[in-house]
Amino acid sequence: MDNEKELENGEEQPGDLFYHGIIRKIFWRSETGIVCSDSGKEVSFSFAFVTLVGVPRQDMRFLREGMRIGFDVGWTGKGLRVTTIKIYDPSQRQRSTKENKPAEELPHHRCQNSDVE
């Protein structure tokens, strides 16, 4: 696993072994989405197969586009997919969409379709 522990505030999360990135896109109807890692790789997820960590219950409404997350991946029949999403600040879901800028507006996230390095 790459050493992608740097969080938005520049500090490392102690004892955290997750990849880090942002939620680039959420498709609410199909309950799927795309995560963009800090290294710029895109990895998709299907909420039915994702475990949420750091929130009181498994509820897709905790997720927001542009939200800073930790995540883990696994191989499926459809390739590499996100299996776990760690939400570092559950209050982010309460913030306005102006504060949660989409991935395409964040200069350090150059997502590309390939595996997490």
C-alpha positions in Angstrom: 0.0 0.0 0.0 1.3 3.5 -0.8 2.0 5.9 2.0 -1.0 8.1 1.2 -1.7 9.0 4.9 -1.7 12.8 4.4 -5.0 14.3 5.3 -6.5 17.6 4.2 -4.9 19.5 7.1 -1.5 18.0 6.3 -1.3 15.8 9.3 -1.2 12.0 9.3 -4.0 10.0 10.8 -2.4 8.0 13.6 -2.6 4.2 13.0 -4.5 4.7 9.8 -3.6 2.3 7.0 -6.3 3.4 4.5 -5.7 4.9 1.1 -6.8 8.5 1.0 -8.7 10.5 -1.5 -12.0 12.2 -2.2 -15.4 11.1 -3.4 -15.4 12.3 -7.0 -18.9 11.3 -8.1 -22.0 9.7 -6.5 -24.7 8.2 -8.7 -27.7 8.2 -6.2 -30.1 6.1 -8.3 -27.7 3.2 -8.8 -26.1 3.6 -5.4 -22.6 3.6 -7.0 -19.8 6.1 -7.1 -16.2 6.9 -7.9 -13.4 7.7 -5.5 -10.3 9.6 -6.6 -7.2 8.6 -4.7 -4.5 11.1 -3.7 -2.3 9.5 -6.4 -4.9 10.4 -9.0 -6.4 7.0 -9.6 -10.2 6.4 -9.9 -11.8 3.4 -8.2 -15.5 2.8 -8.3 -17.8 1.5 -5.6 -21.2 0.0 -5.2 -22.7 1.0 -1.9 -24.3 -2.4 -1.3 -20.7 -3.9 -1.1 -19.1 -1.0 0.9 -18.6 -0.9 4.7 -18.8 2.6 6.2 -16.4 3.3 9.1 -16.6 6.4 11.3 -20.4 6.9 11.2 -23.2 5.5 13.4 -24.9 3.4 10.7 -24.6 2.2 7.1 -26.3 5.0 5.3 -25.3 6.3 1.9 -26.5 9.8 2.8 -23.3 10.2 4.9 -21.4 10.5 1.6 -20.9 13.7 -0.3 -19.1 14.5 -3.5 -15.8 16.2 -2.7 -15.7 14.6 0.8 -12.2 13.7 2.1 -12.1 9.9 3.0 -10.0 7.0 3.7 -10.7 3.8 1.7 -9.7 0.3 1.1 -10.0 -1.8 -2.1 -10.6 -5.4 -3.1 -10.7 -7.4 -6.3 -14.1 -8.4 -7.5 -15.5 -10.0 -10.7 -15.7 -6.5 -12.1 -12.1 -5.6 -11.2 -10.7 -3.4 -8.4 -13.5 -1.8 -6.3 -13.7 0.2 -3.0 -14.7 -2.1 -0.2 -14.4 0.2 2.9 -14.9 3.9 3.2 -13.7 5.7 6.3 -15.4 9.1 7.0 -13.0 11.2 9.0 -15.4 14.0 9.9 -19.1 13.0 9.9 -20.0 16.6 10.3 -18.8 17.1 6.6 -22.2 15.8 5.5 -23.8 18.8 7.1 -21.6 21.4 5.3 -22.7 23.3 2.2 -21.7 22.1 -1.2 -19.5 25.2 -1.6 -17.1 23.8 1.1 -17.2 20.3 -0.5 -15.8 21.2 -3.9 -16.1 18.4 -6.5 -12.9 16.6 -7.4 -12.6 18.3 -10.8 -12.2 21.6 -9.0 -9.4 20.4 -6.7 -6.0 21.0 -8.4 -4.1 18.2 -6.7 -6.6 15.5 -7.8 -5.9 14.4 -11.4 -8.0 11.3 -11.6 -7.4 8.7 -14.2 -9.0 5.4 -14.8 -6.7 2.7 -13.5 -5.7 0.7 -10.4 -4.6 2.3 -7.1 -0.8 2.4 -6.9 
